[in-house]
């Protein structure tokens, strides 16, 4: 395994544990608290997603800052302090900031490789999706006292990858070197293309919330959904490298729209729709980086901001009926496919 691929594997594993411990804390410590909604939506997601582009802009200008190590330090401090009286809100804010910083570090690992491969971006992001699913499930077990005695082992499990990150740190050069992938069409100006790609991310995120997914309860259902999302993200760049960025994203999002509509009649297809929806993730990250090659950390952080906006909007309109939700999701996915057809090239 090359040094670049080894670092990608290390930082993907760290991404898993980063999201695992953050989501575990939300489910184990925040759920049921008097300020659950505020802490969940504003403090954590507002920090981890809403501030990610600002974190990226900072690291773009200060590449010598070891943001991966700083991220783990903030997350660990937040996790420990969440058990102190009156510290839940600042603890979650620390974890959200750490999560934002860590995503930027991972962005450099997958985007600044000196090679025009889209696959690393999807692989890195996929690791976090699995951490979110399992972190939530384990947090529920802790809240029900099933895992109460195993808390120190969970923290140790999440900190172990930190040792690997110390062994395989990113240098300032690795954060500064830029890879231009050349997947953008010349049909749009950079400003228009950036706006369109962020709209694409927003509507895909909204579609992901609106598509009904029928899965078993408990660990089996958690694993099924988490693996479907993780596999979709990880395969996204692999398919784009093989078949072309525009072709793969347009076909996959069209398939996601078709299976979303079909899920009204065959509920099991909702899971397939979510899988297909995530097959555009790797291309999105690379496209945003190409649109802002000198500030790729900032560009990498724009996508989570669009997802955060989708999260907020869904919280407002989430009460729609199943058919309305499915049709809205399908329309959003077709819109995203058309955007990718316009902005990208093979």
Phi, psi and omega in degrees: 000132180291162180298323180295316180290328177294317177296321178299318179296317180297313184285334173292318176298317178295326176297318177303310184288328176299308180290327179300308186290326179293311182289325175303316180296318179299315183283327184272329186250328188267318181302128181092352178284165183292339182240035185306307183299315181297313182295317184292308188279314188268309187289308183280298184295325178296328179276309185293321182261312186293331183259004186295322179294322178294321176298319178295319179297322179296314182289328175303321182275340182230068186294346181281348180288124180281079190292334177295315178294317178299322180298313180296323179296316180295318181294317179296315178299318180295318180299313182294315184288345180295343180269354179276144180301132175074008185253007188297315182294308178297327179296315179293324177297319177298317180293322178296317178296318177298320179297318179299314180297319183294322179299324179293318177302316178295326177300319178294322181299320185267339182262328184258075184237356180072018179216149186266060177247130182274337187307317183304324180297315179294322180297314180299311183295325180300326179300323180290325181299319178293322178296322179297312182297311183287326177297319178295317181296315181292328176296321177296320179296321179296318181296331179271010176075006180291324184248013188303324183278349185260010184302314179301326180289325177295317179296318179297318178302320182284335182271342182304317179298340178302323178299321178294322179294326177291328179285326183239063181285160173271137177274167177300323180296322180291335176275342184261328181297140185241134172254125175260119187275336176069039181256007184268139174284162178264017182283337185235152170290165180299319181296315180294318180296321178298313180299317181294319180294323178291325174296320178300315178297317181300310184289329175293318177299318179295319178299321180300327178282330187275335182285121178286133180239118180267109180224158178295159176281161174084201185298321182300313180295320178300314181294318181299310181293317181296318180292323179296314179293315180298314180297319179299313180296316184292328180278344187303311181286327179297315178295320180295320178297326184275319188248355181104142186297312183291314183301313184293316183290320181294314181295316183293321180287327174295319177297322178297319178296316181296316180288332175297313178297318181294335182294342176294330180261326179235091188306330181298338181287347177299321178295319178296323178297316179297320177300310181295323179303319184282354180286001177258355190298309184302319181294321180302314182298317181292320180298315179295323177295318178296329180285342180216063188296333180281344180224061186289334175296316176298315181297319180298326181280350179290323182300313177298329177297320177294322177294324178296320177297320178296322178298318179293314182297318179297323177300333180275320186252011188298350183274014181291156179289165183302314182293317178298320178296317181296314181295322178295319179296317180296318178296320179296319181291321176295320177299317179296320178299318179294322177298313180296324177297324182282317189276328188261166170223160179270000000 
